[in-house]
Amino acid sequence: MAKRKTKFMCQECGYESPKWMGKCPGCGQWNKMVEEVESTGSARRGAFANTGNTGVAAKATPITSIETVSEPRITTDSNELNRVLGGGVVRGSLVLIGGDPGIGKSTLLLQVSYQLAKKAHTVLYISGEESMRQTKLRADRLGVTSDNLLVYSETNLNEISLTIENSNPDFVIVDSIQTIFHPEVTSAPGSVSQVRECTAELMRIAKTKGIAIFIVGHVTKEGSIAGPRLLEHMVDTVLYFEGERHHTYRILRAVKNRFGSTNEMGIFEMKEAGLEEVANPSEIFLEERSQGASGSTVVASMEGTRPVLVEIQALISPTSFGNPRRMATGIDHNRVSLLMAVLEKRVGLLLANQDAYLKVAGGVKLDEPAIDLAVAVSIASSFRDKPTRASDCIIGEVGLTGEVRRVSRIEQRVQEAAKLGFERIILPENNLGGWTPPPGVELIGVSSVSHALKVTLGG
């Protein structure tokens, strides 16, 4: 019988300790150390076995003699998903999809399974949370039916591995990783040891057999995937499915991708028949914009390779307390405080006694520097109660000295704004030369925040 040992492991960061501690030295969280009893025998060696197909130990090779081969990709019918994955699904990849309960993770993967099955690929859908009949009911609601789509309800990893061996699928979906358990690991399903061992075994299967595996991960109340951060480090791609359960739009965002960019974003709309991709998200984000309202501006933000036009709203009002409030949704509140300090110091707006509330309409999160100028103009517009022109699109990064700095990919941003009917683009002065703007669009270069406010607010 294999020897067993006891240790304590942090549920947040995976820090291991031979004794219990109240505060984890790794992440600083309190009361996160959980006792784990695991086998030191075959279970751990099997999970981290040699991943080569030949069984021969790999040798160190000079990097100059390694041949580079482009990864072949399998595309789905969803252009949004293909873009987020970097062009399609890579064989032998392990993809983790996280999101809040009920956000649509299972719906998305079942629809993707059907799209792949229609292309003569064998897909194995493993459900650890629902019975096969429950999965069938959801498939009927979504119109999913194919002989190439195999459904299997199981939580034992050994049985799952045997089924994958017998059915030899091209794709595997595991819903979810927190319900799967390794029988030789004595801790409960969903614990740190179980999640780590099961993920390592699925990674071994994906790499040795060339099977693309999608696994679903639950999300904690803080918004991160439940379990240690080690889980995100083990997989090839990490996707987050974001959105409000009571709203129809969902955003699929890549936070890690070994086969593509991590700046891509896909937008879906939840309907009765499932998720439908949104081909032109800029129209969706601007369709309810109020005309003639102060504190509203439009910015062209880059999400990976795609320009997206979104509305930034600001509400500035006198504070009722000693310390003014700074609240922001979709923008880092530290960026808001920085831009308000620039407006107060360089432009002369008295904002020290004003509450500031900012929001990016549509639930999008913006974190690139090119939105700075639009945020600053929104704040000044609300403070002065002067609306900007509805046909203005504002782009630019703001420095601490009040200067407007150049941004990248200005051509794509301007073309997207022109396509949606914007007539005037306020952009950094240094971005004006070296390219041809589309016809019918007026470009106004600005060098400072003061200059931008004179152009947009007339004073």
C-alpha positions in Angstrom: 0.0 0.0 0.0 1.3 3.4 -0.9 2.5 5.7 1.9 0.4 8.7 2.6 1.4 12.1 4.0 -0.5 15.0 5.4 0.2 18.6 4.5 -1.6 22.0 4.4 -2.2 23.9 1.2 -3.6 27.4 0.6 -6.8 27.3 -1.4 -6.0 30.7 -3.0 -2.4 30.4 -4.2 -1.5 26.8 -3.7 1.2 27.5 -1.0 2.2 24.2 0.8 3.2 23.9 4.4 3.9 20.9 6.7 1.9 22.6 9.5 -1.3 24.7 9.7 -1.0 28.5 9.6 -3.6 31.1 10.2 -2.2 33.4 7.5 -0.8 32.2 4.2 2.8 33.4 3.6 2.2 33.2 -0.1 -0.9 35.4 -0.7 -1.4 36.9 2.8 -5.0 35.5 3.0 -6.4 34.4 6.4 -7.9 31.0 7.1 -7.2 29.6 3.6 -4.9 26.7 4.7 -6.7 23.3 4.2 -5.4 19.9 5.2 -4.6 17.7 2.2 -3.9 14.0 2.4 -2.5 12.6 -0.8 -0.6 9.6 -2.0 3.1 9.8 -2.8 2.8 6.7 -5.0 1.3 6.1 -8.4 -1.2 8.9 -8.4 1.2 11.7 -8.5 3.7 10.0 -10.8 0.8 9.1 -13.2 -0.4 12.7 -13.4 3.0 14.1 -14.2 4.3 11.2 -16.4 6.5 11.7 -19.4 4.4 13.5 -22.0 6.3 12.2 -25.0 4.8 9.7 -27.4 7.9 7.6 -27.8 8.7 7.0 -24.1 12.3 8.2 -24.6 13.6 11.0 -22.5 14.0 14.2 -24.4 17.5 15.7 -25.0 18.6 19.3 -24.8 18.7 20.8 -28.3 20.2 24.0 -29.6 17.5 26.5 -30.3 19.0 27.2 -33.8 18.4 23.5 -34.8 14.7 23.4 -33.8 12.3 23.5 -36.7 9.4 26.0 -36.4 6.1 24.7 -37.6 2.9 26.8 -37.6 0.2 25.3 -35.5 -2.7 24.1 -37.6 -6.0 25.4 -36.4 -9.6 24.1 -36.7 -12.1 26.9 -37.1 -15.6 26.9 -35.7 -18.6 28.6 -37.1 -18.2 31.4 -34.5 -15.9 34.1 -35.8 -15.9 35.7 -32.3 -14.6 32.6 -30.7 -12.0 32.0 -33.4 -10.7 35.5 -32.9 -10.4 35.2 -29.2 -8.6 31.8 -29.6 -6.1 33.4 -32.0 -7.6 32.0 -35.3 -9.2 28.7 -34.2 -8.7 25.7 -32.0 -5.2 24.2 -31.8 -5.0 20.4 -31.6 -3.5 19.2 -28.4 -4.4 22.4 -26.5 -6.0 22.7 -23.1 -8.4 25.6 -22.8 -9.9 26.8 -19.5 -13.2 28.8 -19.6 -14.2 30.6 -16.5 -17.3 32.6 -15.6 -20.1 33.3 -13.2 -22.8 30.6 -12.7 -25.5 30.9 -15.3 -23.5 33.2 -17.6 -23.6 30.8 -20.5 -20.4 28.7 -20.4 -22.2 25.3 -20.9 -24.4 26.8 -23.6 -21.4 28.2 -25.5 -19.5 24.9 -25.4 -22.5 22.8 -26.4 -23.0 25.1 -29.4 -19.3 24.9 -30.3 -19.5 21.1 -29.9 -22.3 21.0 -32.4 -20.4 23.3 -34.9 -17.4 21.0 -34.7 -19.5 17.8 -35.0 -21.1 19.2 -38.2 -17.6 19.3 -39.7 -17.2 15.5 -39.2 -15.2 15.9 -36.0 -15.9 13.6 -33.1 -16.7 15.6 -29.9 -17.0 14.0 -26.4 -19.0 16.2 -24.0 -18.3 15.1 -20.4 -20.8 16.5 -17.9 -20.0 16.2 -14.2 -22.8 18.4 -13.0 -25.7 17.3 -15.1 -27.1 13.9 -16.2 -27.1 12.8 -19.8 -30.9 13.5 -19.9 -30.4 17.0 -18.6 -27.8 17.7 -21.3 -30.1 16.3 -23.9 -32.9 18.7 -22.8 -30.6 21.7 -23.2 -29.4 20.4 -26.5 -32.9 20.1 -27.8 -33.6 23.7 -26.7 -30.5 24.9 -28.6 -31.3 22.7 -31.7 -28.1 20.6 -31.2 -28.3 17.1 -32.7 -25.5 15.1 -34.3 -24.2 11.5 -34.3 -20.7 12.9 -33.9 -21.5 14.5 -30.6 -21.0 12.0 -27.7 -22.4 12.7 -24.2 -21.0 11.1 -21.1 -21.9 11.9 -17.5 -19.0 10.9 -15.1 -16.8 12.4 -12.4 -14.2 9.6 -11.9 -11.1 10.6 -13.8 -10.0 7.0 -14.4 -13.4 6.3 -16.1 -13.1 9.5 -18.1 -9.6 8.6 -19.3 -10.8 5.1 -20.3 -13.8 6.6 -22.3 -11.5 9.0 -24.1 -9.2 6.0 -25.0 -12.1 4.0 -26.3 -14.0 6.7 -28.2 -10.8 8.5 -29.6 -12.5 11.9 -30.0 -11.0 15.0 -31.7 -12.3 17.3 -29.0 -13.3 16.9 -25.4 -15.3 19.2 -23.2 -15.2 18.7 -19.4 -17.9 20.5 -17.5 -16.6 21.2 -14.9 -13.1 20.6 -13.5 -14.3 21.2 -9.9 -16.5 18.1 -10.1 -13.9 15.7 -11.4 -11.9 13.6 -8.9 -8.9 11.3 -9.0 -9.7 8.2 -7.0 -6.1 7.8 -5.7 -6.2 11.4 -4.2 -8.0 11.3 -0.9 -9.1 14.9 -0.7 -12.6 16.1 -1.8 -13.5 17.0 -5.4 -12.8 20.7 -6.0 -9.9 20.8 -3.6 -6.5 22.1 -4.5 -4.9 18.6 -4.8 -7.8 17.2 -6.9 -8.0 20.2 -9.3 -4.2 20.1 -9.8 -4.0 16.3 -10.4 -7.0 16.2 -12.7 -5.8 19.1 -14.7 -2.4 17.6 -15.1 -3.9 14.3 -16.2 -6.1 16.1 -18.8 -3.0 18.0 -20.0 -1.1 14.7 -20.5 -4.0 13.3 -22.5 -4.2 16.4 -24.7 -0.5 16.5 -25.5 0.0 12.8 -26.0 -3.1 12.1 -28.1 -3.4 15.5 -29.9 -6.9 16.1 -28.5 -8.1 19.7 -27.9 -9.7 19.7 -24.4 -12.0 22.5 -23.1 -12.5 22.6 -19.3 -15.0 24.7 -17.4 -13.9 26.4 -14.2 -16.1 27.9 -11.5 -15.5 31.5 -10.5 -15.2 32.8 -6.9 -17.0 35.9 -5.6 -13.9 37.9 -6.2 -14.1 37.0 -9.9 -11.1 34.6 -10.2 -11.3 31.0 -11.1 -11.9 28.8 -8.0 -8.8 26.9 -6.8 -5.1 27.9 -6.9 -3.7 30.2 -9.6 -1.6 27.1 -10.5 -4.6 25.9 -12.6 -4.3 28.9 -14.9 -0.5 28.3 -15.2 -1.0 24.7 -16.3 -3.4 25.3 -19.2 -2.6 26.7 -22.6 -5.4 29.2 -22.8 -7.6 31.0 -20.2 -10.9 32.6 -21.3 -13.2 34.5 -19.1 -16.9 34.8 -19.9 -18.2 38.1 -18.6 -21.5 39.9 -18.4 -24.5 40.5 -16.2 -26.9 37.6 -15.8 -29.9 40.0 -16.3 -28.4 41.5 -19.5 -28.3 39.9 -22.9 -24.7 40.7 -23.9 -21.8 38.5 -23.0 -18.1 39.2 -23.5 -15.5 36.5 -24.0 -12.0 37.7 -23.1 -8.7 35.9 -23.3 -6.4 36.6 -20.3 -3.8 33.9 -21.4 -3.1 32.4 -24.7 0.0 30.5 -25.8 -1.2 30.5 -29.4 -2.4 34.0 -29.9 -3.0 37.5 -28.5 -4.4 38.1 -25.0 -6.1 41.4 -26.0 -8.9 39.9 -28.1 -12.5 40.2 -27.2 -15.6 38.4 -28.5 -19.2 39.6 -28.0 -22.2 37.4 -27.9 -25.9 38.0 -27.3 -27.9 35.6 -25.2 -31.2 34.7 -27.0 -33.8 32.0 -26.5 -32.1 29.7 -29.0 -28.7 30.2 -27.5 -25.8 32.6 -28.0 -25.4 34.6 -31.2 -22.3 36.5 -32.0 -22.4 40.2 -32.4 -20.7 41.2 -35.7 -20.6 45.0 -35.1 -20.4 45.7 -31.4 -19.8 49.4 -31.9 -23.4 49.9 -33.0 -24.7 48.0 -30.0 -22.7 50.1 -27.5 -23.8 53.4 -29.1 -27.5 52.6 -30.0 -28.9 54.1 -26.8 -26.7 57.2 -26.5 -28.5 60.3 -25.5 -28.2 63.3 -27.8 -27.2 66.6 -26.3 -26.3 65.3 -22.8 -23.3 66.7 -21.0 -20.6 64.3 -19.7 -20.9 61.9 -22.7 -18.1 61.2 -25.2 -17.3 58.5 -27.6 -13.8 56.9 -27.9 -12.4 54.4 -30.4 -10.7 51.7 -28.3 -8.7 48.8 -29.6 -9.6 45.3 -28.3 -6.8 43.2 -29.8 -7.0 43.7 -33.5 -10.6 45.1 -33.5 -11.5 48.8 -33.0 -14.6 49.2 -30.8 -16.4 52.5 -30.3 -17.9 52.9 -26.8 -19.5 55.7 -24.9 -17.9 57.1 -21.7 -20.2 58.8 -19.3 -19.3 61.2 -16.5 -21.3 62.8 -13.7 -19.7 65.5 -11.7 -21.6 67.0 -8.7 -20.7 69.0 -5.6 -19.8 66.7 -2.7 -21.9 66.5 0.5 -19.0 65.1 2.5 -15.5 66.1 3.5 -13.8 63.8 1.1 -15.2 63.7 -2.5 -16.1 60.3 -3.9 -14.4 58.8 -7.0 -16.3 55.9 -8.5 -15.7 54.3 -11.9 -17.2 51.3 -13.7 -15.3 49.9 -16.6 -12.3 52.2 -16.0 -9.6 52.0 -13.3 -10.5 54.5 -10.6 -6.8 55.4 -10.2 -6.8 56.5 -13.8 -9.8 58.7 -13.1 -8.1 60.3 -10.1 -5.0 61.0 -12.1 -6.9 62.7 -15.0 -8.9 64.8 -12.5 -5.6 65.9 -11.0 -4.3 66.9 -14.4 -7.5 68.9 -15.2 -7.3 70.7 -11.9 -3.6 71.5 -12.1 -3.1 72.1 -15.9 -6.5 73.4 -16.9 -7.8 75.1 -13.7 -11.0 73.1 -13.1 -11.8 73.2 -9.4 -12.6 69.5 -8.9 -11.4 69.0 -5.3 -14.9 69.5 -3.9 -16.7 67.5 -6.6 -17.9 63.9 -6.5 -17.0 62.0 -9.7 -18.9 59.0 -11.2 -17.7 57.5 -14.4 -19.1 54.6 -16.4 -18.3 52.8 -19.7 -21.7 52.1 -21.3 -22.4 48.5 -22.3 -20.3 46.8 -19.6 -17.0 47.0 -21.4 -13.8 47.3 -19.5 -11.2 49.7 -21.0 -7.6 49.8 -19.8 -5.6 51.3 -22.7 -4.0 54.8 -22.6 -5.9 56.0 -25.7 -9.1 56.6 -23.7 -7.5 59.2 -21.4 -8.5 62.2 -23.5 -12.1 61.1 -23.8 -12.4 60.6 -20.1 -10.9 64.0 -19.4 -13.4 65.7 -21.9 -16.3 63.8 -20.3 -15.3 65.1 -16.8 -15.0 68.7 -18.1 -18.2 68.5 -20.0 -20.2 67.4 -17.0 -18.4 69.9 -14.7 -19.2 72.8 -17.1 -22.6 71.3 -18.0 -21.7 71.7 -21.7 -22.5 68.8 -24.1 -20.0 67.7 -26.8 -21.0 67.3 -30.4 -22.7 64.0 -31.1 -20.6 63.6 -34.2 -17.3 63.8 -32.3 -15.0 60.9 -31.6 -12.1 61.6 -29.2 -8.8 59.6 -29.1 -5.6 60.3 -27.2 -3.3 59.6 -24.3 -2.9 62.3 -21.6 0.4 62.9 -19.8 0.9 64.4 -16.4 2.0 67.7 -17.9 -1.3 68.0 -19.8 0.1 67.0 -23.2 -1.8 64.7 -25.5 0.5 61.9 -26.7 0.2 59.8 -29.9 -1.6 56.4 -29.9 -1.2 53.2 -31.9 -3.3 52.0 -34.8 -4.9 55.4 -35.4 -6.0 54.4 -39.0 -8.2 51.5 -37.8 -9.7 53.7 -35.1 -10.6 56.5 -37.5 -12.0 54.1 -40.2 -14.3 52.5 -37.6 -15.5 55.9 -36.5 -16.1 57.0 -40.1 -18.0 53.8 -40.8 -20.5 54.7 -38.0 -21.0 58.2 -39.2 -18.7 60.3 -37.0 -17.8 63.5 -38.8 -15.1 64.9 -36.6 -12.2 63.1 -35.0 -10.2 64.8 -32.2 -6.8 63.0 -32.0 -3.2 63.7 -31.0 -1.4 66.2 -33.2 1.5 63.7 -33.7 -0.8 61.2 -35.3 -1.9 63.4 -38.2 0.9 62.6 -40.7 1.8 59.6 -42.8 -1.6 58.2 -43.7 -4.7 59.1 -45.6 -8.0 59.5 -43.7 -11.3 58.3 -45.1 -13.3 60.9 -47.1 -15.9 63.0 -45.3 -14.1 63.0 -41.9 -12.5 66.1 -40.4 -9.4 65.4 -38.4 -8.4 67.9 -35.6 -5.0 67.5 -34.0 -4.6 68.7 -30.4 -1.4 69.0 -28.5 -2.8 69.5 -24.9 -5.8 68.9 -22.8 -6.6 72.7 -22.8 -6.5 72.7 -26.6 -8.9 69.6 -26.7 -11.4 71.3 -24.4 -11.4 74.5 -26.5 -12.2 72.3 -29.6 -14.8 70.1 -28.0 -16.5 72.5 -25.5 -15.8 75.9 -27.2 -14.0 77.5 -24.3 
